[in-house]
Amino acid sequence: MVEQIISDSRFQFGKKWFWIGMVVALNLMPGLVFGGALMIEKERRKEGAVIAVFAVVWFIFAAFVLGPWLQRKGILPQYKLFKVG
């Protein structure tokens, strides 16, 4: 009985919990933790890998493309941590 509850299809692609995992992956660390937790389970490795890879790709995109573009547009402030010179 418990095995059926645990191994149902709630985490398959297109299901509610998979998409919740994708939203969590918009933040790098929780996305990696959630994806890693799913990858530990044999039946959920594909979904976990997709969530973890999405978290890393989104972080790289946000850090190197989206963030600088938003700063140039004046939407995000530009902070300087150190005064050089």
C-alpha positions as CSV (number, residue, x, y, z in Angstrom):
1,M,0.0,0.0,0.0
2,V,2.7,2.5,1.0
3,E,4.8,1.5,-2.1
4,Q,1.9,2.4,-4.3
5,I,1.5,5.9,-2.7
6,I,5.3,6.6,-3.1
7,S,5.7,5.3,-6.6
8,D,2.7,6.9,-8.2
9,S,3.2,9.3,-11.1
10,R,3.0,12.7,-9.3
11,F,6.6,13.7,-10.5
12,Q,6.4,12.7,-14.1
13,F,6.9,15.3,-16.8
14,G,3.9,17.5,-17.2
15,K,2.5,16.8,-13.7
16,K,2.0,19.3,-11.0
17,W,5.0,18.4,-8.8
18,F,7.4,18.5,-11.7
19,W,6.4,22.0,-12.6
20,I,6.6,23.1,-8.9
21,G,10.2,21.7,-9.1
22,M,10.9,23.8,-12.1
23,V,9.7,26.9,-10.3
24,V,11.8,26.0,-7.3
25,A,14.8,25.7,-9.7
26,L,14.6,29.4,-10.5
27,N,16.7,29.7,-7.4
28,L,19.9,27.7,-7.8
29,M,20.4,26.0,-4.5
30,P,16.9,24.8,-3.8
31,G,16.7,23.7,-7.4
32,L,19.8,21.6,-7.1
33,V,18.7,20.2,-3.8
34,F,15.2,19.2,-5.1
35,G,16.7,17.9,-8.4
36,G,19.3,15.9,-6.5
37,A,16.7,14.5,-4.1
38,L,14.7,13.3,-7.1
39,M,17.8,11.9,-8.8
40,I,18.4,9.6,-5.8
41,E,15.1,7.8,-6.5
42,K,15.6,5.4,-9.4
43,E,12.2,6.1,-11.0
44,R,12.6,9.9,-10.9
45,R,16.2,10.3,-12.2
46,K,15.1,11.9,-15.5
47,E,12.9,14.5,-13.9
48,G,15.5,15.3,-11.2
49,A,18.2,15.7,-13.9
50,V,16.0,18.1,-15.9
51,I,15.3,20.2,-12.8
52,A,18.9,20.3,-11.7
53,V,20.2,21.2,-15.2
54,F,17.4,23.8,-15.6
55,A,18.6,25.4,-12.3
56,V,22.2,25.7,-13.5
57,V,21.3,27.0,-16.9
58,W,18.8,29.5,-15.5
59,F,21.5,30.7,-13.0
60,I,24.1,31.2,-15.8
61,F,21.5,33.0,-18.0
62,A,20.4,35.3,-15.1
63,A,23.9,36.1,-13.9
64,F,25.5,36.8,-17.3
65,V,22.7,37.9,-19.6
66,L,19.6,39.0,-17.7
67,G,21.3,40.8,-14.8
68,P,23.6,42.9,-16.9
69,W,20.8,43.7,-19.3
70,L,18.5,44.9,-16.5
71,Q,21.4,47.0,-15.1
72,R,22.0,48.7,-18.4
73,K,18.3,49.5,-18.7
74,G,18.3,51.0,-15.2
75,I,15.9,48.5,-13.7
76,L,18.5,46.9,-11.4
77,P,20.8,49.2,-9.4
78,Q,24.6,48.8,-9.8
79,Y,26.5,48.3,-6.6
80,K,30.2,48.5,-6.2
81,L,31.5,46.5,-3.3
82,F,35.0,47.9,-3.3
83,K,36.4,51.3,-4.2
84,V,39.3,50.9,-6.6
85,G,41.9,53.6,-6.9
